[in-house]
């Protein structure tokens, strides 16, 4: 049985941190994890953009930044869809082929600006593989609504109270242990 998990929560609550902790625990259990993560770019303690990271190869590039000139803008960030596709989609395609567990961080407003990203996420949703993804809580894009409507995805909300326990719960779910 393959477990598909969607982590949602307010911005800054710790979805990516929860996901990273979960990945480390799964790798300690011998699972091969692949996919893409997004990490903040900080300058002088302030968030100025986001990296996209290929978890398997550790390649990372800035794909959104306050100083980027782009037709696609989300909040104060210009988004470079080419970088997202070059690093993020490549990471997802590699994970589809080589990983036991696919991670997607995050399915959000910036990422759904890429038609290729949307297509690959839909392909991954149909695979017989474990999947853990973080979802933008408030976004109402068609892809996010589609994901939330699926009955094969277990939605978990990350909160300041549960974020330290969630990685243990997710590992138990993937290992098929009763909670």
C-alpha positions in Angstrom: 0.0 0.0 0.0 1.4 3.4 -1.0 0.9 6.3 1.3 0.3 9.8 -0.2 0.5 12.7 2.3 -0.2 16.4 1.9 1.2 18.7 4.5 -0.5 22.0 4.8 -0.2 24.9 7.2 0.2 28.6 7.4 3.3 30.3 6.0 6.3 30.0 8.3 4.7 27.3 10.5 7.5 24.8 9.6 6.2 22.7 6.7 9.6 22.4 5.0 11.4 21.8 8.3 8.9 19.0 9.1 9.4 17.5 5.7 13.2 17.6 6.0 13.1 15.9 9.4 10.8 13.3 8.0 13.1 12.7 5.0 16.1 12.3 7.3 14.2 9.7 9.4 13.1 7.8 6.3 16.6 7.7 4.9 17.8 6.4 8.3 15.2 3.6 7.8 16.8 2.8 4.5 14.3 4.4 2.1 15.6 6.2 -1.0 14.0 9.7 -1.1 14.0 12.0 -4.1 12.3 15.1 -5.3 12.4 18.9 -4.9 12.5 21.1 -1.9 12.2 24.9 -1.7 14.4 26.8 0.8 14.5 30.4 1.8 17.2 32.8 0.5 18.0 35.2 3.4 20.1 38.4 3.3 20.7 40.2 6.6 18.1 38.0 8.3 15.3 38.8 5.9 13.8 36.5 3.3 14.5 37.8 -0.2 13.7 34.7 -2.3 13.7 30.9 -2.6 16.0 28.2 -3.8 14.8 25.1 -5.5 16.8 22.0 -4.4 17.1 18.6 -6.0 17.2 16.4 -2.9 19.1 13.5 -4.5 21.9 15.5 -6.2 21.8 18.5 -3.8 21.9 20.9 -6.9 20.2 24.1 -6.0 19.4 27.4 -7.7 17.5 30.5 -6.9 14.1 30.4 -8.7 12.3 33.3 -7.0 13.8 36.6 -5.7 12.6 40.1 -4.9 15.1 41.5 -7.4 14.1 39.2 -10.3 12.4 40.9 -13.3 9.7 38.4 -14.4 6.3 38.3 -15.9 5.4 35.8 -13.1 5.2 37.6 -9.8 4.0 36.1 -6.5 3.8 38.7 -3.8 7.1 40.6 -4.0 9.0 37.8 -5.7 9.8 37.5 -9.4 9.7 33.8 -10.4 12.2 32.2 -12.9 10.1 29.3 -14.2 13.2 28.1 -16.3 15.1 27.5 -13.1 12.2 25.7 -11.5 11.9 23.4 -14.5 15.7 22.9 -14.9 16.2 21.9 -11.2 12.8 21.1 -9.7 11.2 19.2 -12.6 14.4 17.3 -13.3 14.5 16.3 -9.6 10.9 15.1 -9.7 11.6 13.1 -12.9 14.6 11.5 -11.3 12.6 10.6 -8.2 9.9 9.0 -10.3 12.5 6.7 -11.7 14.9 6.1 -8.8 13.3 6.9 -5.4 11.1 4.8 -3.0 9.5 8.1 -1.8 8.9 11.3 -3.8 8.8 14.6 -2.0 7.4 17.8 -3.5 8.0 21.0 -1.5 5.9 22.9 -2.3 2.8 22.9 -4.5 2.2 26.6 -4.3 1.5 29.7 -6.2 5.0 30.1 -7.6 5.3 26.5 -8.8 2.0 26.2 -10.5 3.1 29.0 -12.8 4.8 26.2 -14.7 2.6 24.0 -16.9 5.4 21.4 -16.9 5.4 21.4 -13.1 1.6 20.9 -13.0 1.9 18.0 -15.6 4.6 16.2 -13.6 2.8 16.5 -10.3 -0.3 15.0 -11.9 1.8 12.1 -13.3 3.3 11.6 -9.8 -0.1 11.5 -8.2 -1.0 8.5 -10.4 2.2 6.5 -9.6 2.4 3.6 -7.2 4.9 5.3 -5.0 4.9 6.9 -1.6 4.5 10.7 -1.8 4.9 13.5 0.7 4.1 17.0 -0.5 3.7 20.4 1.1 0.7 22.5 0.0 0.1 26.2 0.2 -2.7 26.5 2.7 -4.8 29.3 1.2 -4.1 29.0 -2.5 -7.1 27.9 -4.6 -5.3 27.0 -7.8 -7.0 24.2 -9.9 -4.1 21.8 -9.1 -4.3 22.4 -5.3 -8.1 22.0 -5.3 -7.7 18.7 -7.3 -5.1 17.4 -4.8 -7.3 18.3 -1.8 -10.3 16.5 -3.4 -8.5 13.2 -3.9 -9.4 10.5 -1.5 -6.0 8.7 -1.8 -4.2 11.6 -0.1 -4.0 11.9 3.6 -4.0 15.6 4.6 -2.1 16.6 7.7 -1.9 20.2 9.0 1.4 21.3 10.4 1.0 23.5 13.5 3.5 24.8 16.1 2.1 22.1 18.5 2.4 19.0 16.3 5.3 19.9 14.0 7.9 18.0 16.1 5.7 14.8 16.3 4.5 14.8 12.7 7.8 13.3 11.2 7.4 10.3 13.5 3.7 9.9 12.5 4.5 10.1 8.8 7.4 7.5 9.1 5.0 5.1 10.9 2.3 5.6 8.1 4.8 4.9 5.4 6.2 1.9 7.2 2.7 0.6 7.6 2.7 0.7 11.4 -0.5 1.3 13.3 -0.7 4.6 15.0 
